[in-house]
Amino acid sequence: YYWLLLPPLLTSLIVVTNPLHHLYYGQFSIYVKDIVFGPLFFISGALLYTFSFIAIFITLRCGFRSRHRSYLIQSILLSLGALIPISVNLMATLQIVALGIEATPLAFLGTITTHGLAIYAFNFFSIKPVALENILDNINDCYVIISEEGFITAANRSFNEIFRWEEVRIKYRN
């Protein structure tokens, strides 16, 4: 996984040393119309956009595979927070919409908002749900949660092994 850090590290190094070689920006300006991109800009941009979209895909996949609704909401909020500045930056780079140089940094306000909701409103850093699920799955006694309507909403591994509730739930959900 350390190899995944290499492209952003090299891109940062190339941007910092750009005045020596002009491979990233042929000419940089605070005015978008006056920016001339170098050849490495598009290569690193394509690679970093690819990494970003893969990360969003993995985050959403984990959220949809989760058994907990709050994990799904967290994954959607985290993905949306990442997608906002990526899409604004992509529109500015490809000049789809006339945006100023300040558009991408301002788009991170959306990231701060959505990630803040994921962290504080849904207890993103709380280990209790995962720890509780792990403990309940490792006890030998059957543990089941029944809703007010009389439906099973959750059960531990022992219950699933004896009554095959998980298989029935999946069968009738689809």
C-alpha positions as CSV (number, residue, x, y, z in Angstrom):
1,Y,0.0,0.0,0.0
2,Y,3.0,2.3,0.4
3,W,3.3,2.4,-3.4
4,L,0.0,4.2,-3.6
5,L,1.6,7.2,-1.9
6,L,4.2,7.4,-4.6
7,P,2.1,9.2,-7.3
8,P,0.8,12.0,-5.0
9,L,4.3,12.4,-3.6
10,L,5.9,12.7,-7.0
11,T,3.2,15.1,-8.2
12,S,3.8,17.3,-5.2
13,L,7.5,17.3,-5.9
14,I,7.0,18.1,-9.5
15,V,4.7,21.0,-8.7
16,V,7.2,22.4,-6.2
17,T,10.0,22.2,-8.7
18,N,7.9,23.4,-11.6
19,P,9.8,26.7,-12.2
20,L,12.9,24.6,-13.0
21,H,11.3,22.4,-15.8
22,H,7.7,23.6,-16.5
23,L,6.5,20.1,-16.9
24,Y,3.4,20.5,-14.8
25,Y,2.5,24.1,-15.7
26,G,3.9,25.7,-18.8
27,Q,2.6,29.0,-17.3
28,F,0.7,29.4,-14.0
29,S,-1.6,32.3,-13.4
30,I,-4.4,33.1,-10.9
31,Y,-6.5,33.7,-14.0
32,V,-7.8,30.4,-15.4
33,K,-7.7,31.6,-19.0
34,D,-3.9,32.3,-18.7
35,I,-2.9,28.9,-17.3
36,V,-0.9,26.7,-19.7
37,F,-0.7,23.1,-18.7
38,G,2.4,21.0,-19.1
39,P,2.5,17.4,-20.2
40,L,2.7,15.9,-16.7
41,F,-0.4,17.7,-15.6
42,F,-2.7,15.5,-17.6
43,I,-0.8,12.3,-16.8
44,S,-0.8,12.9,-13.0
45,G,-4.4,14.3,-13.1
46,A,-5.7,11.1,-14.8
47,L,-3.9,8.9,-12.3
48,L,-5.0,10.9,-9.3
49,Y,-8.6,11.1,-10.5
50,T,-8.6,7.4,-11.1
51,F,-7.3,6.8,-7.5
52,S,-10.0,9.1,-6.1
53,F,-12.8,7.4,-8.0
54,I,-11.5,4.0,-6.9
55,A,-11.5,5.2,-3.3
56,I,-15.1,6.5,-3.6
57,F,-16.1,3.1,-5.1
58,I,-14.5,1.1,-2.3
59,T,-16.1,3.3,0.3
60,L,-19.6,3.0,-1.2
61,R,-19.2,-0.8,-1.7
62,C,-18.3,-1.2,2.0
63,G,-21.2,0.9,3.0
64,F,-23.7,-1.1,0.9
65,R,-22.3,-4.4,2.1
66,S,-22.6,-3.4,5.7
67,R,-25.5,-4.6,7.8
68,H,-25.8,-1.3,9.5
69,R,-27.8,1.6,8.1
70,S,-25.5,4.2,9.8
71,Y,-22.5,2.7,8.1
72,L,-24.2,3.1,4.7
73,I,-25.1,6.8,5.5
74,Q,-21.5,7.4,6.6
75,S,-20.1,5.9,3.4
76,I,-22.5,8.0,1.3
77,L,-21.5,11.2,3.2
78,L,-17.8,10.4,3.0
79,S,-18.1,9.7,-0.7
80,L,-20.1,12.8,-1.4
81,G,-17.6,14.9,0.5
82,A,-14.8,13.5,-1.7
83,L,-16.8,13.9,-4.9
84,I,-17.6,17.6,-4.4
85,P,-14.1,19.0,-4.8
86,I,-13.1,16.4,-7.4
87,S,-16.0,17.3,-9.6
88,V,-15.5,21.0,-9.2
89,N,-11.8,20.6,-9.9
90,L,-12.5,18.4,-13.0
91,M,-15.0,21.0,-14.4
92,A,-12.4,23.8,-13.8
93,T,-9.6,21.8,-15.4
94,L,-11.5,20.8,-18.4
95,Q,-13.1,24.3,-18.6
96,I,-16.6,22.9,-18.7
97,V,-17.7,25.8,-16.5
98,A,-15.9,29.1,-16.2
99,L,-14.6,28.8,-12.6
100,G,-12.0,30.9,-10.8
101,I,-8.9,29.5,-9.1
102,E,-10.8,29.8,-5.8
103,A,-13.5,27.3,-6.8
104,T,-11.7,24.1,-5.7
105,P,-10.6,25.4,-2.3
106,L,-14.2,26.6,-1.7
107,A,-15.5,23.2,-2.7
108,F,-13.8,21.8,0.3
109,L,-16.4,23.5,2.4
110,G,-18.8,20.8,1.2
111,T,-16.2,18.1,2.2
112,I,-15.9,19.7,5.7
113,T,-19.7,19.7,6.1
114,T,-20.3,16.1,4.9
115,H,-17.3,14.6,6.7
116,G,-18.3,16.6,9.8
117,L,-21.8,15.0,9.7
118,A,-20.3,11.6,9.1
119,I,-18.0,12.0,12.1
120,Y,-20.2,13.8,14.7
121,A,-23.8,12.9,13.8
122,F,-23.2,9.2,13.1
123,N,-20.3,8.6,15.6
124,F,-17.8,7.6,12.8
125,F,-15.0,7.1,15.3
126,S,-17.1,5.2,17.8
127,I,-15.8,1.7,18.1
128,K,-18.7,0.5,20.3
129,P,-21.0,-0.8,17.6
130,V,-18.2,-2.9,16.0
131,A,-16.9,-4.1,19.4
132,L,-20.4,-5.0,20.6
133,E,-21.1,-6.9,17.4
134,N,-17.8,-8.8,17.7
135,I,-18.5,-9.7,21.3
136,L,-22.1,-10.8,20.6
137,D,-20.9,-13.0,17.7
138,N,-18.4,-14.8,19.8
139,I,-20.6,-15.8,22.7
140,N,-22.2,-19.3,22.5
141,D,-25.6,-18.3,23.7
142,C,-28.2,-17.2,21.1
143,Y,-28.8,-13.5,21.0
144,V,-31.6,-12.0,19.1
145,I,-33.2,-8.5,18.8
146,I,-36.9,-8.4,18.1
147,S,-38.7,-5.3,16.9
148,E,-41.9,-3.9,18.5
149,E,-43.8,-5.5,15.6
150,G,-42.4,-9.0,16.5
151,F,-39.8,-9.2,13.6
152,I,-36.2,-10.3,14.1
153,T,-34.0,-7.3,13.3
154,A,-30.6,-8.7,14.3
155,A,-29.1,-11.8,15.7
156,N,-25.6,-13.2,16.6
157,R,-23.7,-15.9,14.9
158,S,-24.9,-18.7,17.3
159,F,-28.5,-17.9,16.5
160,N,-27.8,-17.9,12.7
161,E,-26.0,-21.2,12.9
162,I,-28.9,-22.9,14.7
163,F,-31.9,-21.3,13.0
164,R,-30.4,-20.2,9.7
165,W,-32.1,-16.8,10.1
166,E,-29.6,-15.0,8.0
167,E,-30.3,-17.3,5.0
168,V,-34.0,-16.9,5.4
169,R,-33.7,-13.1,5.7
170,I,-31.6,-12.9,2.5
171,K,-33.9,-15.2,0.7
172,Y,-37.1,-13.2,1.5
173,R,-35.4,-9.8,1.1
174,N,-34.6,-10.4,-2.6
